Amino acid sequence: MIISISFCISFFSCFTSTYGNEDIHSFNQDDIIINKLHRVVDRSLLEEFENNGLASVASGIVGSMIGVSWSGLRKVITTGSARPLFIDLTISALLIGAARGTLSVVSRTYLRTPFDYLSRPLTWVFYKFTQLQDWVLHEETSYELEQKYSAFLDPVAERLKVVVEQVFDIPADYWTIIAMDMSSPNAFATSGFNIVIYHSIFPMAKNQAGMACILGHEMGHVLAKHVGQRLSDVIFLNKLALASIPFANSISQNQETQADEIGIYLTALAGYDPSECSRVWDRMTTFGGNLREVVNIFLSTHPTNKTRMNALKHHGNALQEYYLNKPEVLGLGLEYSL
């Protein structure tokens, strides 16, 4: 009996080592990457404090103590007898600002979903306005050209939607992904699963792996509910005071970095080469240049191209072992050429 059990165990071990190791390794690696992806999307309160706590508190304090008083500005316009600026250097203002900053962190962690739903009507209006703007300003794309755009974009979109459906249980048909003819290379997402890719960014993507990085980034904004988080920041951080904007920009830049990381995980899970993501930002730098870091803090809600490129290079290197061990990979996919 013992001999037969030992034989069965030995045979099973031999069988799994001969036929099953690759599948088991692949399955475990997929689980590891998916778990990491979930952690990036759903930050804990501690992680949110580590990433954005200091900027949040500083933004809340500055917004409470210094800035533009919109009620005062309105009185200046109507009566000419009030001051549009305010300076309140009291302990009370400091404590209120610190409390607002802390509440903004809690809100971004635990109230993401309610604020995401609140932001949907606003972002839907912006989305429709952009469609109208595109229709008014640009001639309709020819059928032949539209087919070429679709042949490049649609397979990438379908693969990413399948990945998101498998990992996050979001049905693939929830997403609306369209291309528009705006001149500046860009893309944006709303909180209601709408994504717009400008035709002018296709050359920056260069290939379908690059497009997966761009599209995955926009999906990352939706998955992390960044639009809702930014709406809550307007309320808690008193961004209307304007003085808090540099600190609020730091939070926004961190969200862009988070969306980049989500995007590169989605790219790898979809079978495209994740190392291409850093090259996309190398091409963006060649196209548009790169702001100095200190200037960028005050002027932009996005990190510099160089910062994004370096971060994505780090993530791409970390994902190479997983990517190279996948049973089926697509490499760079189709090259963009029109």
C-alpha positions as CSV (number, residue, x, y, z in Angstrom):
1,M,0.0,0.0,0.0
2,I,2.8,2.4,1.0
3,I,4.7,1.4,-2.1
4,S,1.7,2.1,-4.4
5,I,1.1,5.5,-2.7
6,S,4.7,6.4,-3.2
7,F,4.6,5.3,-6.8
8,C,1.4,7.5,-7.4
9,I,3.0,10.5,-5.7
10,S,6.2,10.0,-7.8
11,F,4.2,9.6,-11.0
12,F,2.1,12.7,-10.2
13,S,5.2,14.7,-9.5
14,C,6.8,13.5,-12.7
15,F,3.7,14.3,-14.7
16,T,3.3,17.8,-13.3
17,S,7.0,18.6,-13.7
18,T,6.9,17.3,-17.3
19,Y,3.6,18.8,-18.5
20,G,2.4,21.3,-15.9
21,N,5.2,23.5,-14.7
22,E,4.9,26.0,-17.4
23,D,1.2,26.4,-16.9
24,I,1.5,26.6,-13.1
25,H,4.3,29.1,-13.4
26,S,2.3,31.2,-15.8
27,F,-0.8,31.0,-13.6
28,N,1.1,32.0,-10.5
29,Q,2.8,34.9,-12.4
30,D,-0.6,36.1,-13.6
31,D,-1.9,36.0,-10.1
32,I,1.1,38.0,-8.8
33,I,0.7,40.7,-11.5
34,I,-3.1,40.9,-11.0
35,N,-2.6,41.3,-7.2
36,K,-0.1,44.1,-7.8
37,L,-2.5,45.8,-10.2
38,H,-5.3,45.7,-7.7
39,R,-3.0,47.2,-5.1
40,V,-2.1,50.1,-7.4
41,V,-5.7,50.7,-8.3
42,D,-7.1,50.5,-4.8
43,R,-4.7,52.3,-2.5
44,S,-5.1,51.9,1.2
45,L,-5.5,54.9,3.5
46,L,-1.8,54.5,4.6
47,E,-0.6,54.3,1.0
48,E,-2.7,57.4,0.1
49,F,-1.1,59.3,3.0
50,E,2.4,58.1,2.0
51,N,1.8,59.3,-1.6
52,N,-0.2,62.4,-1.1
53,G,-0.6,63.2,2.6
54,L,2.0,66.0,2.8
55,A,0.8,67.7,-0.4
56,S,-2.8,67.4,0.8
57,V,-2.2,68.9,4.2
58,A,0.0,71.7,2.7
59,S,-2.7,72.4,0.1
60,G,-5.4,72.6,2.7
61,I,-3.4,74.9,4.9
62,V,-2.4,77.3,2.2
63,G,-5.9,77.4,0.7
64,S,-7.3,78.3,4.1
65,M,-4.7,81.0,4.9
66,I,-3.9,82.8,1.5
67,G,-5.8,83.2,-1.7
68,V,-8.6,84.8,-3.7
69,S,-11.8,85.5,-2.0
70,W,-14.5,85.0,-4.6
71,S,-17.1,86.7,-2.6
72,G,-14.8,89.6,-2.1
73,L,-14.0,89.7,-5.8
74,R,-17.7,89.7,-6.6
75,K,-18.1,92.7,-4.3
76,V,-15.3,94.5,-6.0
77,I,-17.1,94.1,-9.3
78,T,-20.5,95.2,-8.0
79,T,-19.6,97.9,-5.4
80,G,-15.8,98.5,-5.7
81,S,-15.5,98.4,-1.9
82,A,-14.0,95.1,-1.0
83,R,-10.6,93.3,-1.2
84,P,-10.5,90.3,-3.6
85,L,-7.5,88.8,-1.8
86,F,-7.4,87.3,1.7
87,I,-4.6,86.6,4.1
88,D,-5.5,84.8,7.4
89,L,-2.4,83.8,9.4
90,T,-4.3,82.7,12.4
91,I,-4.0,79.3,14.2
92,S,-7.7,78.7,13.5
93,A,-7.1,79.0,9.7
94,L,-4.1,76.7,10.0
95,L,-6.0,74.0,11.9
96,I,-9.0,74.2,9.6
97,G,-6.7,73.9,6.6
98,A,-4.9,70.9,8.1
99,A,-8.2,69.2,8.8
100,R,-9.3,69.9,5.2
101,G,-6.1,68.3,3.9
102,T,-6.6,65.3,6.1
103,L,-10.2,64.9,5.0
104,S,-9.2,65.1,1.4
105,V,-6.9,62.0,1.9
106,V,-9.7,60.1,3.6
107,S,-12.2,61.2,0.9
108,R,-9.8,60.0,-1.9
109,T,-9.6,56.6,-0.2
110,Y,-13.1,55.9,1.0
111,L,-15.4,58.3,-1.0
112,R,-14.0,57.6,-4.4
113,T,-17.1,55.9,-5.7
114,P,-19.7,58.5,-4.5
115,F,-17.7,61.3,-5.9
116,D,-17.2,59.3,-9.1
117,Y,-20.9,59.1,-9.6
118,L,-21.3,62.8,-8.8
119,S,-18.7,63.7,-11.4
120,R,-20.3,61.6,-14.2
121,P,-22.9,64.3,-15.4
122,L,-20.2,66.9,-15.5
123,T,-17.7,64.8,-17.4
124,W,-20.5,63.6,-19.8
125,V,-21.2,67.2,-20.7
126,F,-17.5,67.8,-21.3
127,Y,-17.3,64.6,-23.4
128,K,-20.3,65.6,-25.6
129,F,-18.9,69.2,-25.9
130,T,-15.6,67.8,-27.2
131,Q,-17.5,65.7,-29.7
132,L,-19.4,68.7,-30.9
133,Q,-16.2,70.7,-31.1
134,D,-14.6,68.0,-33.2
135,W,-17.6,67.9,-35.5
136,V,-17.6,71.7,-35.9
137,L,-13.9,72.3,-36.4
138,H,-12.8,69.3,-38.5
139,E,-14.0,67.7,-41.7
140,E,-15.3,64.2,-41.5
141,T,-12.6,61.6,-41.8
142,S,-12.8,59.6,-45.0
143,Y,-14.1,56.1,-44.8
144,E,-10.7,54.6,-46.0
145,L,-8.8,56.6,-43.4
146,E,-11.3,55.7,-40.7
147,Q,-10.8,52.0,-41.5
148,K,-7.0,52.4,-41.1
149,Y,-7.4,54.1,-37.7
150,S,-9.8,51.4,-36.6
151,A,-7.5,48.5,-37.8
152,F,-4.8,50.0,-35.6
153,L,-6.8,51.0,-32.5
154,D,-9.7,48.5,-32.2
155,P,-7.7,45.3,-31.6
156,V,-5.8,47.0,-28.8
157,A,-9.0,48.3,-27.3
158,E,-10.6,44.9,-27.4
159,R,-7.7,43.1,-25.7
160,L,-7.5,45.7,-22.9
161,K,-11.3,45.6,-22.4
162,V,-11.1,41.8,-22.0
163,V,-8.3,42.1,-19.5
164,V,-10.2,44.6,-17.5
165,E,-13.3,42.4,-17.6
166,Q,-11.4,39.4,-16.3
167,V,-9.5,41.3,-13.6
168,F,-12.1,43.9,-12.4
169,D,-15.4,42.3,-13.5
170,I,-16.2,45.4,-15.6
171,P,-18.1,44.2,-18.7
172,A,-16.3,45.0,-21.9
173,D,-19.4,46.7,-23.4
174,Y,-19.3,49.3,-20.7
175,W,-16.5,51.1,-22.5
176,T,-16.9,53.6,-25.2
177,I,-13.6,54.3,-27.0
178,I,-13.5,56.7,-29.9
179,A,-11.0,58.7,-31.9
180,M,-11.2,62.4,-32.7
181,D,-9.3,64.7,-35.1
182,M,-7.8,67.2,-32.6
183,S,-4.5,68.7,-33.5
184,S,-2.6,68.3,-30.2
185,P,-1.4,64.8,-29.3
186,N,-3.6,63.9,-26.4
187,A,-6.2,61.5,-24.9
188,F,-8.7,61.8,-22.0
189,A,-11.1,59.7,-20.1
190,T,-14.3,60.5,-18.2
191,S,-15.6,58.9,-15.1
192,G,-18.3,57.1,-17.1
193,F,-16.1,54.7,-19.1
194,N,-15.7,57.1,-22.0
195,I,-12.3,57.4,-23.6
196,V,-11.2,59.7,-26.4
197,I,-8.0,59.2,-28.3
198,Y,-6.9,62.0,-30.7
199,H,-5.6,60.9,-34.1
200,S,-2.6,63.1,-33.6
201,I,-1.3,60.9,-30.8
202,F,-1.2,57.8,-33.1
203,P,2.4,58.6,-34.4
204,M,3.5,59.0,-30.7
205,A,2.2,55.5,-30.0
206,K,4.1,54.3,-33.2
207,N,2.8,50.7,-32.7
208,Q,0.1,48.8,-31.0
209,A,2.1,48.2,-27.8
210,G,2.5,52.0,-27.5
211,M,-1.2,52.5,-28.1
212,A,-1.9,49.9,-25.3
213,C,0.2,52.0,-23.0
214,I,-1.7,55.2,-23.8
215,L,-5.1,53.5,-23.7
216,G,-4.2,51.6,-20.6
217,H,-3.2,54.9,-18.9
218,E,-6.7,56.3,-19.7
219,M,-8.4,53.2,-18.4
220,G,-6.2,53.6,-15.3
221,H,-7.8,57.0,-14.6
222,V,-11.3,55.4,-14.8
223,L,-10.4,52.3,-12.7
224,A,-8.8,54.5,-9.9
225,K,-11.7,57.0,-10.1
226,H,-9.4,59.9,-10.4
227,V,-12.1,62.3,-11.8
228,G,-14.2,61.7,-8.7
229,Q,-11.1,62.2,-6.5
230,R,-10.3,65.5,-8.2
231,L,-13.9,66.7,-7.6
232,S,-13.6,65.9,-3.9
233,D,-10.3,67.8,-3.8
234,V,-12.0,70.9,-5.2
235,I,-14.3,70.8,-2.2
236,F,-11.8,69.8,0.6
237,L,-8.7,71.6,-0.6
238,N,-10.3,75.0,-1.4
239,K,-8.7,75.0,-4.8
240,L,-10.8,78.0,-5.7
241,A,-8.5,80.0,-3.4
242,L,-5.8,79.4,-6.2
243,A,-2.9,79.6,-3.7
244,S,-3.2,75.9,-3.0
245,I,-2.9,74.9,-6.7
246,P,0.9,74.1,-6.7
247,F,0.3,71.6,-3.9
248,A,-2.8,70.3,-5.6
249,N,-0.8,69.9,-8.8
250,S,1.5,67.6,-6.9
251,I,-1.5,65.3,-6.1
252,S,-2.6,65.3,-9.7
253,Q,0.8,64.5,-10.9
254,N,0.9,61.5,-8.5
255,Q,-2.4,60.4,-10.0
256,E,-0.9,60.5,-13.5
257,T,2.0,58.4,-12.3
258,Q,-0.5,55.9,-10.8
259,A,-2.4,55.8,-14.1
260,D,0.8,55.1,-15.9
261,E,1.6,52.2,-13.6
262,I,-1.9,50.8,-14.1
263,G,-1.5,51.2,-17.9
264,I,1.8,49.3,-18.0
265,Y,0.3,46.4,-16.1
266,L,-2.7,46.2,-18.4
267,T,-0.3,46.4,-21.4
268,A,1.7,43.4,-20.1
269,L,-1.5,41.4,-19.2
270,A,-2.8,42.0,-22.7
271,G,0.3,40.5,-24.2
272,Y,2.1,43.6,-25.5
273,D,5.7,44.5,-24.7
274,P,5.6,46.7,-21.5
275,S,9.0,48.2,-22.2
276,E,7.5,50.2,-25.1
277,C,5.7,52.4,-22.5
278,S,8.8,54.3,-21.6
279,R,9.6,54.8,-25.3
280,V,6.3,56.5,-25.9
281,W,7.3,59.2,-23.5
282,D,10.7,59.4,-25.1
283,R,8.9,60.2,-28.4
284,M,6.6,62.7,-26.6
285,T,9.7,64.5,-25.3
286,T,11.2,64.6,-28.8
287,F,7.9,66.1,-30.1
288,G,7.1,68.6,-27.4
289,G,10.2,69.1,-25.3
290,N,10.4,68.8,-21.5
291,L,9.6,71.4,-18.8
292,R,12.0,71.9,-16.0
293,E,10.9,70.2,-12.8
294,V,10.6,73.3,-10.7
295,V,8.6,75.1,-13.4
296,N,6.4,72.0,-13.9
297,I,5.3,72.0,-10.3
298,F,3.6,75.4,-10.7
299,L,2.3,75.0,-14.2
300,S,1.2,71.4,-14.8
301,T,-1.1,68.8,-13.5
302,H,1.2,66.2,-15.1
303,P,4.7,65.0,-14.3
304,T,7.5,65.9,-16.8
305,N,8.0,63.6,-19.7
306,K,11.4,62.6,-18.4
307,T,9.9,61.7,-15.0
308,R,7.3,59.5,-16.6
309,M,9.8,57.9,-19.0
310,N,12.1,56.9,-16.1
311,A,9.3,55.6,-13.9
312,L,7.9,53.5,-16.8
313,K,11.4,52.2,-17.7
314,H,11.7,50.9,-14.1
315,H,8.2,49.2,-14.2
316,G,9.0,47.9,-17.7
317,N,12.2,46.2,-16.5
318,A,10.4,44.7,-13.5
319,L,7.7,43.2,-15.8
320,Q,10.1,41.8,-18.4
321,E,10.4,38.4,-16.7
322,Y,6.6,38.0,-16.5
323,Y,6.2,39.2,-20.1
324,L,8.9,36.9,-21.6
325,N,7.4,33.9,-19.8
326,K,3.9,34.4,-21.1
327,P,2.8,31.5,-23.4
328,E,1.7,33.9,-26.2
329,V,2.9,37.5,-26.6
330,L,2.2,40.1,-29.3
331,G,5.5,42.1,-29.1
332,L,5.0,45.6,-30.5
333,G,2.0,44.6,-32.6
334,L,1.2,46.4,-35.8
335,E,3.3,49.5,-36.7
336,Y,1.3,52.7,-37.2
337,S,1.7,54.0,-40.8
338,L,-0.6,56.3,-42.7
